[in-house]
Amino acid sequence: MKIQIGMIEPPYKMGGAAARWYSVLVRELLAQGHELRVFATSTNPRHSEAALADFLHSPRLRLNIFPRNERRTWTERIRHALRPYSYHFSSDFLHEWKKSLSDFNPEFLHLEQLWSTWLMPRGWENRTLINIHHLISIDLGERPRGVRRLFRTEKQLVRRGVHFRVCSPRLSPFIRRWNPRAVIAEIPIGFDANLYPIRTSDGPDNTHPTLTVIGSMGWFPSRSAAERLITQILPRVQKEIPLARAQIVGWEARTRLAEHALNPDVELIENVPDPIPYFQKTDAFVYAPARGSGMKIKILEALALGIPIVTTSEGVEGLGTTRVDQIRTGESDDEIARAVIEVLRSPDARATLRAEGRKLIERVCSPVSTVAAIRNLYMTMKEKQT
C-alpha cells in the first residue's frame, strides 16, 4: 500500500515521546512492504538529522522534514486564526504535502496527533486514519481558564474525521460524544524495549533512595505529578524513610518549580539531552498526576529499564494491568506513599517489579503487533471503500 503520513516530530528512535512511536511506526510499516511518504515538522535540527540517518537506506520511504514555523508571515497568521494550532505546518510543508497527494497518489493518509487533522483535504475522510495520543479536554479539564480555544479546536478536529486510532479506552467515549459517526480502534503505542537495557539490581545509592519524576514541566500532568511528589508524597515517605529524596528531571524543571529550588531534599534538573542516566539513579519512579490522558511514554521507559513504578490509574492507562507485581498503584497521597515505602523496603518486591514490568511492556507494546493492528485498520478501511 501507498501511505502518506503527517507528524509533528521527526521519527527519531531516541527523540521525544511521540518521536519514538513515530520511529516504530515507520520502521514496521516499511518491514510490512508498504511505500511511504512521511512529512514531519521539527524544532530540533539534531533530531532531524538523526531521523534521516536512521532511514537513509530505505528505498520505499521518502522522509521530508520541515522546520516548524517560528516567524510567521501575515498569510500564515491569518491561516492560524482560521485554523487554530495549524502553525505546526509551514507554507513549504503544506505546498509539498499537497503536491505529494497528487504525485504520489496515496491510498491512505495517516495523521499523527489531532492537530495534524488540518492536513486532511475534503473528500479524504474515509481514506484517513487519525491517531489520537491524548485529549487536552481531559488533561486540562479542571483548568478551563485560558484554554477554551484549545477545547473548541479539539472538538472541531474530532468532528472532521471518521477513522480514529486511540491508545487507550479512556479516550473513546469523548470521541464518540463529539462525533457519533466515528469508527474507533483502541491499539496501544508501539514501543521498542530493545533500546533500553534492563537494570538487574538496585540503584547506585540505596541508603539514600531516590524518588523520581521525569517529564516536561511545561505540561500540566507532569508538573502536577512533580508537585505532588515534592509536597505530599515525599514528606509522608520521609516519616518512615528519612533519607529519601526527590529527583525531578525535565524541560523547564527549575523554571516551573522554582519555589522548591531551596528544598535540600529535592533536586531539580532541567533540559537534559538524555533522561536515561537519571532513570538509572532512580529507586522508584513515582508518577501521580492530577490528570493526564493517554499512555505515558516515561512510564513505558521506566518499565523497559526495570525501574519500579508507583503510579495512579492515570499512569497505567492503556497498559491494561492491575497486577501489583508489575506496577504498584494508589490514588490518595497516603496510598501512594505506602506503596513507595513497601517498594523501598523490599528487595524481593523491587526484583519482581523489574522483571514483570519488562515482560508487560514487551507484551502490550510490541512494535510488530501494534503496527500489524494498524495495518489491519487500513485493510478494513479499504474493504469499506469497495
C-alpha positions in Angstrom: 0.0 0.0 0.0 1.0 3.6 -0.6 0.6 5.6 2.6 1.2 9.3 3.2 2.0 10.2 6.9 1.9 13.5 8.7 3.5 14.0 12.0 4.7 16.9 14.3 8.1 15.5 15.2 10.8 13.6 13.1 10.6 9.8 13.5 13.7 9.5 15.6 14.1 6.4 17.8 15.8 8.4 20.7 13.8 11.6 20.3 10.8 12.9 22.3 7.9 10.9 23.5 5.9 11.0 20.2 9.0 10.7 18.0 9.9 7.3 19.5 6.5 5.9 18.5 6.8 7.5 15.0 10.1 5.7 14.5 8.5 2.4 15.4 5.5 3.1 13.1 7.7 4.0 10.1 10.1 1.1 10.6 7.4 -1.5 10.9 5.3 -0.3 8.0 8.4 -0.5 5.8 9.0 -4.0 7.1 5.5 -4.9 6.0 6.4 -3.8 2.5 4.4 -0.5 2.3 5.6 2.5 0.3 5.7 5.6 2.4 5.8 9.4 2.1 6.4 10.9 5.5 6.1 14.6 6.3 7.3 15.9 9.7 7.9 19.2 11.4 10.8 19.8 13.7 12.3 22.2 16.2 15.4 20.2 16.7 17.9 20.0 13.8 19.9 17.3 15.5 16.9 15.0 15.8 16.0 15.8 12.1 19.5 14.7 11.0 19.4 11.6 13.2 16.0 10.5 11.8 17.2 11.0 8.2 20.3 8.9 9.1 18.1 6.1 10.7 16.1 5.7 7.4 18.9 6.6 4.9 18.8 3.1 3.3 15.0 2.8 2.9 14.2 2.8 -0.8 10.4 2.7 -0.2 10.5 5.8 2.0 10.7 9.4 1.3 11.2 11.3 4.5 10.5 15.1 4.3 11.3 17.2 7.4 10.4 20.9 7.7 11.3 23.4 10.4 8.3 24.4 12.4 7.2 28.0 12.0 9.0 30.4 14.3 8.4 33.6 12.4 5.1 33.7 10.5 4.0 35.7 7.5 0.7 37.6 7.6 -0.8 34.9 5.4 0.2 32.2 7.9 -1.1 34.3 10.8 -4.5 34.6 9.0 -4.4 30.8 8.4 -3.7 30.2 12.0 -6.6 32.4 13.0 -8.9 30.4 10.7 -7.4 27.1 11.7 -6.1 27.3 15.2 -3.0 25.3 16.0 -2.2 24.7 12.4 1.0 26.7 13.0 3.0 23.5 13.2 2.9 23.3 9.4 4.8 25.9 7.4 3.8 27.1 3.9 6.6 25.0 2.4 5.3 21.9 4.3 1.8 22.4 3.1 2.9 23.0 -0.5 4.9 19.8 -0.6 2.2 17.8 1.2 -0.4 18.9 -1.4 2.0 18.2 -4.3 2.6 14.7 -2.9 -1.1 14.0 -2.7 -1.2 14.5 -6.5 2.2 13.0 -7.5 2.4 10.0 -5.0 -1.4 9.4 -5.1 -1.5 7.5 -1.8 -4.2 5.0 -0.9 -4.4 6.3 2.7 -3.4 9.3 4.8 -2.2 8.6 8.3 -2.2 11.6 10.6 -0.3 11.5 13.9 -1.7 13.7 16.7 -5.0 15.5 16.4 -3.5 18.8 15.2 -2.4 17.0 12.0 -6.1 16.7 11.0 -5.7 20.1 9.4 -3.7 18.2 6.7 -6.7 16.2 5.6 -8.3 17.6 2.4 -12.1 17.4 1.9 -13.2 14.2 0.4 -10.4 12.2 2.1 -12.3 11.4 5.3 -12.9 7.7 4.6 -9.2 7.3 3.5 -7.6 8.9 6.5 -6.6 7.4 9.8 -6.2 9.9 12.7 -4.1 8.8 15.6 -5.0 10.4 18.9 -2.5 10.1 21.7 -4.3 12.1 24.4 -7.1 14.7 24.8 -6.4 18.2 26.2 -10.1 18.3 27.3 -9.2 15.6 29.8 -5.7 16.7 30.6 -6.7 20.3 31.4 -10.4 19.7 32.1 -10.2 21.2 35.6 -8.3 24.3 34.4 -10.6 25.8 31.7 -9.4 29.4 32.0 -7.3 30.4 29.0 -7.7 27.1 27.2 -11.2 27.3 25.9 -9.9 27.8 22.4 -7.9 24.6 22.7 -11.0 22.7 23.8 -13.1 24.1 20.9 -10.5 23.3 18.3 -10.0 19.8 19.7 -13.7 19.1 19.3 -13.8 20.7 15.8 -11.0 18.5 14.6 -12.5 15.3 16.0 -15.7 16.1 14.2 -13.9 16.3 10.8 -12.6 12.7 10.9 -14.2 9.2 10.5 -11.5 6.7 11.4 -9.6 7.0 14.6 -6.9 5.0 16.5 -6.6 5.8 20.2 -4.0 4.3 22.5 -6.3 3.8 25.5 -10.1 3.1 26.0 -10.4 6.2 28.1 -10.4 8.4 25.0 -13.1 6.6 23.1 -16.2 8.0 24.9 -15.1 11.6 24.3 -14.6 11.0 20.6 -18.0 9.2 20.2 -19.7 12.0 22.1 -18.3 14.7 19.8 -18.5 12.6 16.6 -21.2 9.9 16.5 -20.0 8.6 13.1 -16.5 7.9 14.4 -15.0 4.5 13.9 -12.6 3.9 16.7 -9.9 1.3 17.2 -8.0 1.0 20.6 -4.4 0.0 20.0 -1.6 0.6 22.4 1.5 2.6 21.5 4.3 0.5 19.9 7.5 0.8 21.9 10.9 -0.7 21.2 12.0 -2.0 24.6 15.2 -3.3 22.9 16.6 0.2 23.0 16.6 0.1 26.8 19.0 -2.1 28.8 17.1 -3.6 31.8 18.6 -2.9 35.2 19.1 -6.1 37.1 19.9 -4.6 40.5 19.1 -1.7 42.7 20.2 1.9 42.1 23.7 3.1 43.0 22.9 4.5 46.4 20.2 2.5 48.2 20.9 4.2 51.5 19.5 7.5 50.2 16.6 6.2 48.0 15.7 8.5 45.1 12.1 9.0 44.0 11.9 10.4 40.5 9.5 12.2 38.1 10.7 12.7 34.6 8.8 14.7 32.0 8.2 18.2 30.6 7.3 20.6 33.3 5.6 22.8 30.8 2.9 20.2 30.5 0.3 20.2 33.4 0.1 16.4 34.0 3.9 16.1 34.5 4.2 19.3 36.5 1.3 18.2 38.8 2.9 14.8 39.3 6.2 16.6 40.3 4.5 19.0 42.7 2.5 16.2 44.3 5.7 14.1 44.8 7.5 17.1 46.4 4.7 18.5 48.6 2.6 15.4 49.5 4.3 12.1 48.9 7.9 12.7 49.8 7.1 14.1 53.3 4.9 11.1 54.0 7.7 8.7 52.9 10.3 10.5 54.9 8.3 9.9 58.1 9.4 6.2 57.8 12.5 6.6 55.5 14.1 9.9 56.5 16.9 9.8 53.9 14.5 9.5 50.9 14.8 12.3 48.4 13.2 13.5 45.2 14.7 14.0 41.7 12.7 16.0 39.2 14.0 15.9 35.6 12.6 17.6 32.6 12.1 20.6 30.4 11.9 23.8 32.4 12.1 21.9 35.7 14.0 24.6 37.6 11.9 27.4 36.0 8.5 25.9 36.6 9.2 24.6 40.1 11.4 27.4 41.3 9.6 27.6 44.6 11.1 24.2 45.5 14.7 25.0 44.4 15.9 25.6 48.0 14.5 22.3 49.4 17.6 20.3 50.3 15.7 17.0 49.7 14.7 17.9 46.1 17.0 18.1 43.1 15.6 19.9 40.0 17.4 19.1 36.7 16.1 20.7 33.5 16.6 20.5 29.7 18.7 17.3 29.7 19.6 15.7 26.3 19.1 12.2 27.6 16.9 11.1 30.6 18.3 7.6 30.8 21.2 8.4 33.3 18.6 9.9 35.6 16.3 6.8 35.3 19.4 4.7 36.3 19.7 6.7 39.5 16.1 6.0 40.5 14.9 3.7 43.2 11.2 4.3 42.4 9.5 6.2 39.6 6.6 8.0 41.2 4.1 9.4 38.7 0.9 10.6 40.2 -0.6 13.4 38.1 -3.8 15.3 38.9 -5.0 14.4 35.4 -3.4 13.1 32.3 -4.9 11.0 29.4 -3.3 8.5 27.1 -0.3 6.2 27.5 2.7 7.8 29.4 6.0 7.3 27.5 8.0 7.9 30.6 6.1 5.0 32.4 6.9 2.8 29.4 10.6 3.8 29.5 10.7 3.0 33.3 9.2 -0.4 32.7 11.6 -1.2 29.9 14.6 -0.1 32.1 13.4 -2.2 35.0 12.7 0.7 37.3 10.0 0.0 40.0 6.9 2.2 39.4 4.3 3.6 41.7 1.5 5.5 40.0 -2.2 6.0 39.8 -4.9 4.7 37.4 -3.9 7.6 35.2 -0.3 6.2 34.9 -1.3 2.7 33.9 -3.8 3.9 31.2 -3.5 1.8 28.1 -1.5 -0.9 29.7 -4.5 -2.9 30.9 -2.9 -4.1 34.1 -3.8 -4.1 37.8 -1.2 -6.6 38.8 0.9 -5.4 41.8 3.8 -7.5 40.7 4.0 -5.3 37.5 3.2 -1.8 38.7 2.2 -0.5 42.2 -0.8 1.8 42.2 -2.7 4.0 44.6 -5.0 7.1 44.3 -4.7 9.0 47.6 -1.4 10.5 48.8 -1.4 8.0 51.7 -1.9 5.0 49.4 0.9 6.1 47.0 3.3 6.9 49.9 2.6 3.5 51.5 3.2 1.7 48.2 6.5 3.6 47.8 7.6 2.6 51.3 6.8 -1.0 50.6 8.8 -1.0 47.4 11.8 0.7 49.0 11.8 -1.7 52.0 11.5 -4.9 49.9 14.4 -6.1 47.7 12.2 -9.0 46.5 9.4 -6.6 45.5 11.8 -4.5 43.5 13.3 -7.5 41.7 9.8 -8.8 40.8 8.7 -5.4 39.6 11.8 -5.1 37.4 11.3 -8.5 35.7 7.5 -8.4 35.4 7.4 -4.8 34.3 9.7 -5.5 31.4 7.6 -8.5 30.4 4.5 -6.3 30.4 5.9 -3.7 28.1 7.2 -6.3 25.7 3.8 -8.0 25.5 1.5 -5.0 25.4 3.6 -2.6 23.3 5.3 -5.0 20.9 6.2 -2.9 17.7 5.3 -5.8 15.5 1.8 -6.5 16.9 0.8 -2.8 17.4 1.7 -1.8 13.8 0.2 -5.0 12.5 -3.1 -3.9 14.1 -2.8 -0.6 12.4 -2.2 -2.3 9.1 -5.5 -4.2 9.7 -7.2 -0.9 10.1 -6.0 0.1 6.6 -7.4 -3.1 5.3 -10.7 -2.6 6.9 -10.9 1.0 5.5 -10.0 -0.4 2.1 -12.8 -3.0 2.2 -15.4 -0.4 3.2 -14.4 1.7 0.1 -15.0 -1.3 -2.2 
